[in-house]
């Protein structure tokens, strides 16, 4: 086989391509997203209308939120973002598995006592809980087995309040599969009828750490986001992977071969909105990501976050683009041309002219589109953003 590069003019949005994909999303384009966090979930739900072939490489390095307790209890990668992306892409029509979807998106009450919640978990394992009893065989038995494994390995003091049942099933499956993420992600994708591909960007059980401009080292994603803890008082100079949450132990993660193959099959690569360092750049840290991206000749698009990012105070759009390029070049090579790493920045019409000019001087095309659903509480409207991305394929 040989590869050729074809150049074509695109009218944004391309109504012909949009209509074609809406009529047959099973043959939709392979849009590949590097991301973590929840910022892409609403967009992913909308994307199912246009394609059932999107690819999502999600970071497993979080150390806060719903993943924190499981990471501490089982010494495992973070699964909360993987579970939420799987659910965002699940087939929610009558052709899917609505009973399984309801179970995976259920959370235990935050107000109930531990004894009551332990009884509810026991009822799920026995198959008599209403959410489990309605699930058809053999899926019901598969789910019961994962929950039983979770229960057997669970430390006595594990707090079930507010726990996501989907996370508990994933944790049990991780233990059942000799502490491997990929097999249980594959199984859950089949159970809920995921309309796309969701993979962990790395199989390694690592954490995020950052060196600040003051020279201080901060270990743990939950200390960097400015959401669960107070925002950092110094800008981030460098973010890296760390072996533990206790001390500075830089670690190397390798981009799995299966993910390299997915990058090579992509029709478009998107650097997604989300927290700059812990969601986006974190997904680019495994060794091999930059080289895989540089070797694939397809449109590469950055969709910057809207509003204030506590991880990137004072950073302009050009600063964020330069940070993105810098981390890709750590793997692809310091002399890797911009056009092999990033071709487009898709942003809202309200972006300042100075920001746009600085980015365009790097040889990157800026597409200013009407993308915001609310000017007072700015979030991307999923429909025009999805239509912009499929138009570029």
C-alpha positions, 0 to 999 in steps of 0.5 A: 500500500502507498499513501498520497496527500490530496489537497482540497478546498473546504467550505465551512461548514461543508453541508454536503459532508455533514448531510452525508455523515448524518445519513449514515454515521456508521460510515462516518470519519475517524476523528481522533481526540487526545483528551481527559476530563469531562470537557469533551463529553457533551461534544462526544454525545453529539458526535454520535449523530455524525460518526460511529468511528471516532477515537478517544485516547483518554488519560488515566493519570487523575488522582482526584474526584471519583477515581481517587478512592479506587486508585488508593484502594487498588493501586490502579490507574484512574478510570473515572474519565474512561467510564464517563467517555464510554457512557457519552458514546454509548448507544442510548437508543432502543437498539443499544442496552438502556438497562446496562447504561442506567446501571453504569450511570447510577451512583450510590447515595451520598447521604446513606450509611456505609452499612446500607450501601454495602447491602445495596452492593450485595443485592447487586451482586446477588442479582436482585437489585432492580437495576441489575435484575432487568439486565439480560443474560449473559450480561447480568452475570458478567456484571455480577462477577466484576462487582463480586471481585470488587467487593472481595478486594475492597478494603474494609474502610472503602467509602461507598458514598457517591460511588459510581457503579460503572467505576466499581464494575471497571475496577472489578474487571481490572482486578479480574484481568490481571490488572490490565485496563484494555480488556475491561474497557473493551468488555464495557464498550461491548456491554453498553454499545459504544459508538466509537473507540475509547482507549486509555492513552497509556496502560501505566499506573502513573501520576501527574507532577509539575515543576513550577516556575518557583522551582517547587514540585507539585505531585498529583493531578488533584493539586494542579487543576485549581478545582479540588484545591486552591489554584497554583500560585506560580505558573507551571514550567513543566509537567511530567509523569511520576511514579507515586503521589509521595515523592518526585519519581519521574517515570516514562510511559510508552504509547501502546502499539494499539494506539499508534495503529489508531493514530495511523488510521485517523482521518483527523487528529484533534487536541481537545478542549479541557484543562491545558496541562492535566487534560490535554498535554497529559495525554501527549506525555507517553513516549511515541505520541509525538512521532505517531502524530507527526507521521500521519498526514491528516488535518491536525486541529486544536480546539482551545478551552473557553473561559478561565483555565486555573492551570494556565493563568495569563496564557494567551492563545499563542502561549497555549499553542506553543506549549502544545507544540513544545510537548509534541516536539519532545517526542517528535524532535525539536526540529519537527515542522509545525505543519506536521503537528498542528494545522488548524486552530478552531475558535469562536468568533469572539477571539481577539485579533492579536491572539489570531495574528500571533498564531497565524504567524506560526503557519497555522490556519485559524478558523473563526466560527460561531461556536459558543452557545452562551455568551454569559457562560461560554461553552462550545455548542456541540453541533457547530463544533462537530460539524466543523470537525467533520467538514475538515475530514 
